[in-house]
């Protein structure tokens, strides 16, 4: 059975905006981020997702752990980070529509932290905020069947990946299939679902924005619970994704280096091109900067120049 939600004007607007930004990513130099930027974004992802769960380690400490350096901090927090590093490093080995992959990822994230790592819960759970019960999860005996239905929904070819990822995230949090680690699994699996169609999401740290808007995140979950539909949560998550993509586009346009631009342009495989062709790819580039880039390309023997001034052609 398809999980319930409504398509609202806000959702349609966000999907259009996200699609435009993904198009800009795919049509420009952002589809292949530098290893350094990918590393930075991975650190932000791990830091933000675990910070939401109360982890106290900083981005600097997480960087040190990635580099196999010694870090002083709570043993539990260090283990959470080490587990997350291992899981995110092999993200491409998981299958987003497989419950076996899902349980394997949970085992990786929660190994050594809880006894039931990699297993669905066997007892009832509720979420309590202060003295108030926010959410009573479905009975434990129903969890395997509910998760089976949810993974079958992921295989629906008619459903947009953007919608699927949000619906899965919400429904999984509602089912609360594990005794612990549900939040980080919801965010991890949304990333994996999005990656199946848009590889850029492997290194897009939208968890950072969730961390910065935690109250809105939990409010969207709670309001969706009360309405019996994931609509409000879909609106929230699409806005987060859209803002994160906008931040990525703005950041990359500021920091991209000449060699990065040249490497991307050469991947287009043009046998002959002009400065105008180069500037058509990098639309925000000034003519002076484009000329400097191309001069450097010639100096590095990436291609040769023929002619002079505005009649110069470049050949590989």
N, C-alpha and C positions, 0 to 999 in steps of 0.2 A: 504494500500500500504506500502511495506517495505521501511523504510528510506534508502537512498542511502549511501553506503560506499564500499570501496575496502578492501580486505584482502591482506595485504602486508607482505613481509618477516619479517619486524620489528614487526608487530602484532603477527605473528606466533611464533616468538622467545620469545616475552614477555609472551604470553599465556603458552608456554611450561615452561618457568622459573617460572611463578606464580603457575602453577599446581604442579610443583615439590616442591615449598615452602609450598603450602597448604598441600601437602602430608606429608611433614615433620612435619607440625603443628599437623595434625590429628594423626600421628603415634607416637607422643611424648607427652611430658608433657605440651605442650602449649595450648592444646584444652580447658583446664580449668584454666583460669588465676585466680590469687588470687584476692579477693575483693578489696584489696588496689591498685593493678595494674590496675584493671578495672576502679576504680574510677579515678586514675591518667590519664588514657587514655581518659576517658569521658571528663574530664576537658580540656585536650589538644584539643580534637575535637571541643568542644564548643568555646574555646578561639580562635582557628585558623579560624574556619568558620566565626565567627563574626568579627574577626580582619580584614579579607579580605573586609568586608563591612564597615570598619571604626570605629568599636567599640574600645574604649580605655581601657577597664578594663583588668587587669593583671590576670594571672593564679591564683595568691594568692587571689585576690578579688573574683574570680569566686568560688574558694574553700570555701571562707568565706560565700558566698551566698548559696552554697549547704548545708553548715552547719548551715544555718539560722542565721548567724551573720550579724551585721549591717555593711554596706559598704558605704563609701563616694565617690561619683562619679556622672557623668551626669545622670539625671533621665532616659533619653531615653536609655542609655547604660545599666543601671541596669535592666530596664524592658526587654530589648532584651535578656539579660542573663537569667533572671528568666523564661521568656517564653521558651527559648531553653532548660533549665534544665527540665522543665515539659514535653516537647515534647520528648526529648531523653530518659527520664525515662520510658516512655510508648511506646517505639519504637516497641516492639513486638505486640502491639495492632493494628498497622496499617497494611493494606494489600497492598503490593507493586503494584498489578495490578488493584487497585480500585481507580477511580477518586474521589469517595466520601471520601476515606481515605486521598487522596492527598489534597483535599480542607480542610478537618478537620485539617490536620497537618499544613497547611498554616494559618488557623485561630489561632491555638495554638502558632505558632511562631510570628505572627504579631498582635496578640490581643492587643489593646490599642495603637498600633503604627501607624496604618493606618485605615481609615474608611472602606475600602473594604476588610478587613481581611477575608480569607476563600471564596472569590469570584473572579471569573475571571474578568479581566479589561473590562471596557466599553468604553475606549477611545484608540486612537492610541498612540504608544510610540516609541521613538527612543533613541539610546544610543550615547551620545556625549562625545568625549575625547578631551578636550581643545576646539578648534574651529571647530573640524572635526566631522562629523556625521559618527560614526563607524557602526551603524546597525539600519535599520528601520524594526521594527517587523511587522508581518502580521496584517491586519486590525482586530480590536476587534471582529467584527461579526464572523470572522473565527475561533477564539480561541477555542470555545467549540467543534467544529468539528475536528480541528487539534489535540486537546488533546485526544478526543475520539479515533481517529485513533492511536495515540501514545500508549494509554493504551491497545488497541487491539493487537498492535505489541508485547507488553510485554507478551502476552499469547501464543506467537509462540513457540511451544515445540521444534522446530528444531534449535532455536537460542541459542548460548551459553550465560549463565548468565553474564559472564565477558564482552562479547560484548554488550549484552542488556543494561547493566548498563551504559556503556559509551555512547551508542547511545541515550538512554533516556536523559541522562544528557545534551548532546549537543543539541538535538532536542528541549528539553524543554527551554533551554536558547535562542534558535533561535526564538521559538514561543513567548517567554516572556509573559506568560499567566497572570501575575499579575502586578499591578501598582508598587509594591515594594516587595522585598523578594525573587526574582527569583533565585539569586545566592545561597543563603542558602538552598532553597528548592531543587535545583539541586543536591547539595552535600548531603543533607539529604536523598533524594530519591535514589541516587546511593548506599548509604550505605544500605538502606532497601532492594534494589534489590539484592545486593550481599549477604546479610544476609540470604535470602531465601534459598540459597544453601550452604553457608559457614558461620556458626554462628560466626566465629572468627572476622568477619568484624564489628560486633556490637561494639567492643572495639578496633578496629584498627584505630588510628587517622591519616588517610592519608590526611586529611584536613591540617595538620601541614605542610606537604611537598608542598601542593598547595599554602599555605600562603607564604612559603619560595621561591616559584618560580612563584609568581603572574604574572610577565611579560610574562613568558612562557605560563601560563594558558590562559591569554587573547589573546596572539598571536595565540595559537592553535584554540581558538574559532573563531577569525577573519579570519584565513587562511582557516578554514573549511567553513566559510560563503562564502568566495570568490570562493572556489572550488565547492561549491554546494553539498559537501559530508562531512560526519563526520570523514573521515579517519584519518586526522592529529590529531584531538582531541582524537580519540581512541588510537592512538599511544602514545600521551602525558599521558593520564590517566592510561593506562596499565603500563607505565614506573613508574608513581607515586605509583601505587598499589604494583608493584614488589619491589620497593625500600623500601616502608613502611613495607612489609612483611620481607624483609631482616633485617631491623632495629629491628623488633620485635623478630626475631630469635636470633640475636646477643645479644640483651638486656637480654632476658630471660635466655640465656645460661650463662650469667655473674651473674645474681642476684638470680637465683632459689635456695631456701634453702633446707636443707636436709629433713625437714618435708613435703615440697611440693613434692619432688621427691618420698618420701615414700607413700604419699597419692595417687599420680598418679599411682605408681606401683601396689599398693594394689587394685586399681580399675580394674586391668586386671583380677583379680579373680583366680590367680594361687594357687592351694592347696599346692604345694611344689616347691621350687625354690632354685637356687644357686647364688653365687655372680656373676658368669658369666652371668646368666639369667638377673640379675639386670643391669649389665654393657652393655648388648645387647640393652637395652632400652635407657640407658643414655650413648651414645657412646663416649662422650667427657670426661667422668668421669675417674679419675685415680683409680687404684685398692685400694689405701689407702683410698681415699675418699669414695669409695663404701663400704669398710669394716666399716668405721666410721658410715656411714648411717645405715647399717644393724645392727650394735651394738646398735645404738640409737633406732631402731625399736624394738629390743628385750627388751631394758630397758623400753620402753613405753608400752610393752606388746601387740604390734601390731601383733607379731608372735613369735614363739619359735625357738631356734637353736638346731640342732642335729648334733653331730660329732664335729670335730675340724680341724683347719688349712684349707687346700684346699679341704677337704672332707665335710666341713660344709654344711648342708642343712637347709633350713628354712621352717617351716610349719605354716599355719594359724590356 
